[in-house]
Amino acid sequence: MQASNLEIIKLNNLKLAAKIISEQLKNGIHLGKRVGAGSEFEQYRYYEPGDDPKRIDWKYFSRSGKHMIKESQTESHLHIRMMLDLSGSMNYEENGIKRLAYAKNLLASLAYLAHQQGDSLSYFTCQDGRVEQKVSASPKAFQRILYFLEGETAAGSWPVTKQEFPVLKSRQKELIILVSDFLQKDNEWLEIVEQMRHPKKEIVLFQVLGNQEVDFSLKGNFTLKDLESDRSIILDGKAIEKNYNDSINTYLSEFKMLLLLPQVHLIQVRLSDSIAEVISEFLSQRSLS
């Protein structure tokens, strides 16, 4: 019998939670195919400055005149950049589960799996218009990521004005995992994704939302509070139900369409979804890609 999200979150121990979730997985722990120098041939790619000239297939060159490198599926290590949204809307709570706690346990579990298979890790947060690197790649990166995750709090809003973040524009080959609700006022999250995009990068976006955020069905008068501005408004649930649901469904559909980009994957998750099952499905999709 699997532990529920609420039971796992109530442990208040990210390392233990990550171990429990990893044990619940059925599809292995690999976060994806690796391509590098190995024995099983996978594909050719063009030689790039910085590559070892010894890896050039000179027989292929003699036939085609092209400097190509053989790549193969192997267990070479991957760099994974973990990113967490810490804006105030991450404090949303439903049925005892806070979005921020869900996100922390999701990231901790993915970091644990990556650490187990020897991948390098780094950790960044997005808050108050700043993208901050809190953990750089090192042998102790996993432990440091857990340390920072344990103490993270969400507050404030993300500015609508377009900003440049040089730290997001590296050309390093990496897998980027960003967890957020991706509820935006303009296109601020889309602009961040665009800044991160590069042919060497793969970007995975986990959009975590509550059931009532996606399908509002509460009745009676409610005080709705904006978790980023602290503004409140009293509304009748039945009166706003249709307009709200139409608006959120339109937004989520359009957001998904705008992220149909090469090397970008949007995974829409509910707070009621088992963290272990979310990761299991994610790993299964990657193994088939």
N, C-alpha and C positions, 0 to 999 in steps of 0.2 A: 504494500500500500504506500503510495507516494505522499510525502508531506505536502500540505497546501502552501500556497504563497504566504498566507497569513502566519502559519506556523513557522515557516522559514524566516520571515521577516522579524517575527517576535523573538527569534534566537538572539538578535542584536549582536551577531558575530559573523561578519562577512566571510571569513576564512572557512568556518564550519559550514555555513550556508552553501558556499561554493563547492565544497567537497560533497555535501549531500546532493546538490543538483547534478554534479558530474556523475555521481553513481546512478542517478535516475536515467541518464542518457542511454539510448540503445544503438546509436549510429556511429559510435567511435568518437574520438576526441579531436580529429584533425580539422582545423579551420579551413582547409582548402588544399587544392593541388599546389605543389611547388614545382617550379621549373628551374633547372640548373644543370650542372655537369654531373652526369650519372651514366648508368649502363643501359637504361631503357630509352630508346629514341622516341621523342615526342614531336619535335618540329624544328624548322630552321628560323633564324632571325638574322637581320643585318648586323654586321660588326659595328660597334659603337666605340668612340674614344674611351679608353679606360679598360676595355675588355682585354683579356690575355690573348695576344696574337696566336698562342699555341692552340687556342680553341677553334681557330678558323679551319673550315673544311677545305683543304687545298685541292682535293680531288674535285670537289664541286666547283671550285674557282677555275680549275683548268678547263672545265666544260662550259661554264657560264660567264666567267670573268667577274663574278660577284663575290665579295667577301662575306660569307655567311658562317654563322655559328650554329652548331648542333645543340639543341637543348633537350633535356630529358626530365621526366618526372622523377623527383628525388626527395629526400627528406631534408634538403637544405633549409636553413632557418629563414623565417619571415619576420619583418618588422611590423608590429601592430600598434597603431596610435589609437588609444582610447580617449574619447571625448565625452564630456557630460555637460548638459545645459543646467545652469544653476539660477535661471531667472525665476521670479516669484511664482509663476504658474505651475512650477514643478511641485509646489506644496499642495496641489489638489489631492483630496482624499476621498475614497469611496469604499464603503464596507470595511472600514478599518485599515485599508491599505493606502498609504501615501505614495503618490507617483515617484517622488524622489527616492523613497526606500526601495520601490520596485526597480528603479533604474540602477541604484547602487548594487543590488543583488545580481541584476543581469550583467552589469559590467564586471563585477567581482568574479562571477562564474566564468565568463568568457576569458578574463585575465588568467584565472586558474588553469583553464584548459590550455591556453597558449603557453603558460609557464611550464606546464607538465611536458609539453612537446618541444621545449627549448627555444621558443620564439623570443625575440627581444620585444620589450614593451616600453611605451611612453604614455604619459597621461596629461591631458589638457582640460581646462574648464572654460565655459563661456558664461560670463556674468557682467552686467552693467556695461556692456559694450566693449569688454576686454576679453581677448583670448589669451589665457595664461597657461604656460607650461609649468606643471608642478612636479612632474617626474620625468627625468630623461632616461634613455636606455642605459641600463647597468645590470650587473648580476643581482642586485637587490631591488630591482624595479618593481617586482610583483609585491613584495612586502611593503614597499613605500606607497604603492598605489592603494593597497588596502588601508594603510594608515591614513592617507588623505581622504579616501572615500568615507571612512568611518566618521570623520569630523565635518564633512561638507554640509552646508546649509544653503537653502535657496532664498533669494530675495531680489527685489528690484525688477526692472524691465530691460528689454533689449532695445536699443535705439533704432528708430526706423531709418534714419539717415545712413546712406551708404558709407561704409568704411573699408579701408584697406588693411589686411592683416598679413604682413610679410611671412610670419611664422607658418601660415597655412600654405604657402606657395613653394614649398620645397619640391625638388624633383626626385626625391628618394623613392625607390620602389617600396611600397608599403600598403597595408590594409588599414583603412581608417574606419573605426566604429564610433558613431555618434548617436547618443541616446537623448531624446528630447520629446516634447509634445508637438513641436513644430507648429504651434499656433502663432501665426504672424499677423501683424497689422498691415504690412505692405508686402515686400518680397525679401525681408531681411535674411531669412534662413536660406532661401534659394540663392541669394548672393554669396553667402558663406560657402555653400556647396560648389558654386561656380569657381570661387577662388581656390578651392582645394583640388579641383579636377586637373588631371594630368594623365597622359597615356600609361605611366608607370604605376598609377595608383588605382586601387579599388576602394570604393566608398560604400559602406553599409549604414543605412539610417534606420534606427529603431524608433518608430513613432508610437509612444505609449499614451493611451487615452482611456478614460473611464467609460463604462457603459452609458451612463447618463450624459456624458459629453457627446457621444456619438448618436444616441437614440434617447432623447429626453422624453420622459413619460410620467413625471411627477405631477400630482394634482395639488390644488390649493395655492395659497399665497406663499411666496418664497422671497427671502432676501438673498439676492445674487451679489457676490463680492468679487471684484476684479483683484486677483491675487498679486498683480504687479503694481497696481496704482492705489489699492485699498479703497477704491470707490465702491459704494453699494447702491443697489436699487431694488425696490420691492415690486415683484411682478406676479401675475396670476399664471400658474403653470399651464393650465389648459389653454389660456389665451395665446400664449407664445409657442406652444408645442409645435404646431405645423410650420410656422415661419422659421423657428429655430432649426428644426430637423431638416427642412429644405436647404437652409443656408449652410449648415455644417456638412451635409452630404455633398452639396455642390463644391464646397471648399476642398474637402478631402479628395474628391474625384479629380478636380483640377490640379491639386497639388501632386497627386500621383501621376497624372499625365505629364506634367512639367518635368518630372524626374525620370522620365523614360529616356535616360541618357546612357551612353556607353560607360561601362564600369561603375555605374551608380545603381544601388538596389535599395528600394524603400520597403521596409517590413512594418506593416501596421498592426499594432498589438493592443489588446485590451488589458486593463488591470486584473481582470478575472482569468486571463490566460495563464496557464501553468508556465513558470519560467523555464522549467526543464523541457517542456514540450516546445516552447518557442525556440530554444536553442537547438533542440533536436531537429526541428523542421528546417531551421537555418542551415545546419550542417549537412542535412540531407540534400538540400537544394544546391549547396556548393559542390558536393561530391558528384552531382549530375551535370554541373556546368562545364 
